[in-house]
Amino acid sequence: MTYVVALTGSIGMGKSATAAMFRANGVPVWDADAAVHEIYAVGGPAVGPVGKRFPNAVVDGAVDRERLSAEVLGDDAAIRDLERIVHPLVGEHRAAFRAEAAAAGATIVVVDVPLLFETGGEKKVDAVVVVSATAEQQRERVLARPGMTVAKFESILARQTPDAEKRARADHVIDTSVSLAETEAQVAALVAAMRGKLLAAG
């Protein structure tokens, strides 16, 4: 039985860096964004259905994420259509990862899911880890990204469960407002505690 931990957090909270820390502690990590890139690539299972619904979003046999984003931005019906195509395919990808990790003998796996609470994904895991920092740090990090604007940042935030609510619903919170070394220590301690708990449970 593999213990499944969901890793989530709002944009700019340091989730990708934290996921890398779990990997460094020997925990296999499944990345929802990487899975989407894979299913959108040439030959990926999402290319056909996305192209049928959003013809302008497919370029040279692959889904162009920027074009797709421009087509669905601010259009709730289009976003729902896209989710109906993508979510089942991403779910299949995640299930394959979990089966592979279990076969390799992993006792703990992490699934890195940005929109965990927004999609009800917290019900399908054993524990939820939320990555969090101050609102000021979040804003500074996100606005430093290439091509990011205040309007785009606020639009993304509006679709995400507020950070305070995520923290309240989490089983564990990793604070990334501190130094990298301190964050690494938090992750190492959490992994050690989880492994100890699983060993004790037999």
N, C-alpha and C positions, 0 to 999 in steps of 0.2 A: 504494500500500500504506500503510494507516494503522497507526501504532504504537499498540498498545493497552496502557494502563497501568491496573492495578487499584489503587485506593486503599482501604485497609481499616484497621481499628483497633478495639480494644475500646471499649465504652461509656464516654463521658466523656473520651476521649483527645484530642478536638478535631478530629475528622475533618471535620465540616461546615464549620468555619472554614477548614480546610486546603483543602477542595474549592473554596471561594470564592476562595482565593488562586490556585489553578490557573486558574480562570475569568478572574481579573484579569490573568493572564499570557497570555490569548488561547487557552487550551486548552478545547475543549468538554468538558463534564462531564455524564455520565449518572448519575442518582441513583436507586439501587435503592428507597429509601424513597418517593421521589416517584412512582416507577413503580407501586408498590403502592397508594399513595393514588389514583392515576388508575384502576387496574383495579378498585378497590373502590368508586369513585364511582358515582352514578346512571348507568346505561347502560354501565358498565364490564363487561368480559368475565368478571370473577370473581364478579360478584353472583349469577348463576344457580347455578353449581356450589357456591359457598360456602353459599348459602341452602338448597340441597338437603341438604347434609351437616350444616349448623349453622343450622337455621331461626331460632333466637332471635337470631342475630348480624346479621340483615338488618332494618334499620329504614328506612322511607320510601324503599325502592328502592335503598339503599346499604348496604354492609357497615359495621357499627359496630365499629371496631377494639377498643374497650374491652370490649364484650360478647363479641367473638370471642376476645380474650385471656383473658377469664375462663373461657370454655368449654374452651380447650385447655391452660391452665396446669397443669403437672404431669401431663398425660395424653399419654404418648409416642405412643400409637396415633393420637390425635386430631391431634397435631402432624404426624405423618407423612401423614395424610389431607390436611391443609391444605397441606402442602408439595407433595403430588402435584398439587393443583389450581393452586397459585400459581406454582411454579417455571417450568413451561413458558410461562405467560402473561408472566411477567417476562422470560424469555429472548427471547420474540418482540419485546417492547418494546425491549430492549437492542439486538437485531439491527437493528431499524428505525432506532434512533438512530445506530448505527455506519454504516449505509448512507447516511444523510442527511449525516453529518459528512464521510464520504469524498467524497460528491458535491459538497460545498461546498469541497473542497480541503484539509481538515484533515490535517496530517501526524501529529499526536499527538492522541489522545482519552483521557480518564480515565473509567473506570467506577468509581463509588463504591459498593462492596459491603461492608456490615457483616460478613456471614457468608461471607467469601470462602473461607478455608481449610476451614471447616466443611462447605462444599458442593462442594469440589473445584474451585472456580472459578479457582484460580491456574493450572490447566493450560490455560486458554483465553485467556491474555493473554501479552503480550511481557515485561512487567516488573511487579513488585509493590512498591508503596510502602506502608509501615506507619507509621501515626501513633501516637506513643507519648509518655507522660509518666510521672511517678512514680506508684506505687500510692496514695500519700497524696493527690496532686493529683486523681487519678481519682476516688477516694472522695468527696472534698470537692465536686467539680463535680457528680457524679451525685446525691448526697444533697441538693444545693441545688435540684434540679429539683422543680417542683410535683407533689405526689402520690407522690413516690418514698419508699420505705421501705427500711430495711436488708434486710429479707427479700426484697423485690422485686429489689433491686440484686444480692444474692447469688445469686438464682435466675437472673438474666440472665447473670451472670458464669460460672455453672456450665455454661451452654450454649455459652460462647464459648471458642475456643482461647486458652490463657494468653498474656498479653502477651509473656513471654520467648520463647515458641515462635514467635510471629508475627515478632518482631524477628529471630530466628535464620533464619527462612525468607524474609525480605524481601530484595529486591534493593537497596532504599533505605529508610532510616528518617528520618522527619521528627520532630524532637524538639520537642514543644509545651510542655515544662516551662519553656521560656525566654520572653522577652517576645514580644509579637505581631510587633514589627518584626524580631526575630531569626528567627522562624518564617517570615515573609514572605521574608526573604533566603534561607533554605534552599530554599524552593519556587522562587523566581526562578532560583537557581543550578542547581537540578536541571533545570528546564525548558530553560534555556540549554544545559546539558550534553547533554540528550537531543536537542535540535534540532541541535547541533553534530555529534553522533555520526551522526544520520540524513543530514545534509548530506555528511559525509565518506564515508558508505557509498554515497552517490549514489542 
